Amino acid sequence: MLDNRDYMRRPSYRPEWPSWGKVLFANAVIFFFQTLFVYYAARKDPGWAKGYFNIFGLSILGLKSGCVWQLFTFQFMHGSGWHLIGNSLIIFFCGREIETRFGRGTFLRLYLISGFVGGVFYVLRQLPFPELHDNVCIGASAGAFGLLAAFCMLDPHRKITLLLMFFIPIAIPAWVILAAEGAFTVLSILAPAEGDHVAH
């Protein structure tokens, strides 16, 4: 009988994860299974691991073969644990702010479109060099950079505390971090490191 009264019923809704949390979770889960698969494949047949990256990572040859989904799937793969951690920190700090101010839809559009644009520029950069057409790009770096840029545009002088050498806290304005990341990106484009698969 008491269940018929509104104030005695349990709420029918459950708190939903924020979109930035879902992105972090998806990246972590995919990296976990990717690492397991690559390790297993390397023991059985190294060709399997290469095939996995060729199917889901971004490359000109893949797009020419009709694998257009690569412009989306490459954004959820990472080359190492440090690569994942670096992108996750940016998504966590900047993504929370973007989603709080503008909502889930805007956060997801900004993140995914930034990743897509980063992928397109990666392909355009490789296009004049046929010997690079089979290079595979993976990672959420372009999407994370889009979030960082938007965060800095909202409040360029906001101080962000970083841990220097993992234990010395230093506060740096957001625009300085963006400028430093931008300079690193330009250097990485002009003089890419061997085996670099990031969509700078």
N, C-alpha and C positions, 0 to 999 in steps of 0.2 A: 504493500500500500504506500509506503513512504517513497517508493521508486517513482510514483506518479507525480511527485512534487519536483518542480524544476530545481530547487535549491539542494535537493538530496541526490540528484543524478551526478555521476562523474562526467567531467567534460568529455565531449566526443572528439575533440581535436588533440593532436599530439604536436609538440613543438617540432618544427622542421629544421633540418640542418641548413645553415646558410650556404649559398652557392660556392663561396670561396672554400668552405670546408669540404664540399662535395668534390671540387676540383683537386684539392690536396689529397683527398682519400683516393680518388681515381688514379692520380699520378703514382701514388705510393703502391697501390695494389697492382697496377700494370707493371711497374718497375720490378716488384717482387716476382711476379710470374714470368716476366721477361728474363730476369736473371736466372731463375730456375730452368727455364726452357733453354736458354743459351748454354748454360752449364751442362745440361743433359745432352743437348744436341752436339756440343763440342766433344763429348765422350763417345757418342754414337757415330755421328757423321757431321763434320764441320760445315758441310753444305747446307744443312738444315738451318743453322744459325744465320748464315748469309742470306738464305732464302727468306727468312722471317723479316730481316731488316729491309730486304729488297721489296717486299710486299707492303709493309706498313711504314717504313721510313720514306722520306721524300727524296726523289731523284728525277732527273730529266728523262732517263730511260723508262722509269716507272710511269711517268705521266704519258710518255709517248705510247706506252703499252696499254693505256686506258685506265690505269690505276689512279683515277682522280681523287679517290678517298684519301690518298696520301697527304693532301693539303690539310686534312683534318687529323688523321691518325698520328702523324709524326709529332704532333704537339703533346702527346701523352706518353712519349717514350723518352728515356734518358740514357746517357752513355755511361754514367757512373753515379755512385752515391753522393759525391760532392756536387755533381751537376744537379741532381734532384734537390739536395738540401738548399743550394743557392737559390734556385728558382722558387722553392717552397717558402723561403723566408720573405722574398719579395711579394709573393701572392698573399701570404699571411698578413704582412704589415700594410701593404698598399691596397690589397683587395678588400680587406675589411672596411677600410675608409671609403672606398668607392661604392661598395654595396650599401653601407649605412646611409650615405648621402643620396644615392641615386637609385637604389633598388637592385634586385637580383637580375632583372632582365638587362639593365644597362651594364652591370658588371660582366655578365656572360658574353654579351655582344662585344664589349670592348676587348675582353680577353681573347675570345675566339677570332675576331676580325684582326686583331693585332698579330696573332699567330699566323693567320692566313696570309696577311700582307708580308710578314717576315719570310714566309715560305716562298711567296711569289718573287720577292726580291732576291732570295737565295738562288732560285731557278734562273732568273734573268742574269744574275752575276756569272753563273756557270755557262750560260748559253753560248758565248763566243768561243768557249774552249771545249772542243769535242772530247778531249782526253779526260775531262772532269764530269762528263755526262752520267757516269755510273756512280759518282760519289753520292753517298746517302746522308741526309740531314735528319737529325732527331732532336727533340727537346722542346720545352715550354719557354725557352728564353725570349722569343719574340713576343709572346703573350705577356710574360712577366714585365718586359721592358715597356710595353704599352701601358700597363697598370702603373708602373713607376713614373712614366711621363705624365699621365693624367693626375697622379697624386701630387707631383711637383707643380703642375699648373694650378691646382686648387690652393696650395699654400706653399709657395717656393721657399719661404724663410723658416718654415717649421723645422725644429731641430729633431734629428733622428739619432738615437743613441746606438752606437755600434760597439762591439767588443773587439778591441785591438789585441791581437795575439790571444784571443779567446778569454781574456780576463781583465783587460784595461778598458773601462768604459770611456768613450769619447762621443761628444755630441756634435753632429755635423748638419748644416742646413741642407734641406732636401735638394735644392738646386745644385749644390756642389756634388752630391752623389750622382745626380742625373748627368751633370757635365762630365764627371769622371767616367761613368759608364759609357757615355757617348763617345768620349775620346778613345776608350778601350775598344769600342765597337769599330770605330773608323780604322784604328791600327790593325784590328783583326781582319778587316776587309782588305786593306792594302797589303798586309803581309800575313796571310793566314798560316797558322801553325800546321805542320804535317799531321794528317789524320784528324783535323778539326771538323766536326760534323754539326756545329752550331749555326743556326740561321741568323748570323750577324746582320 
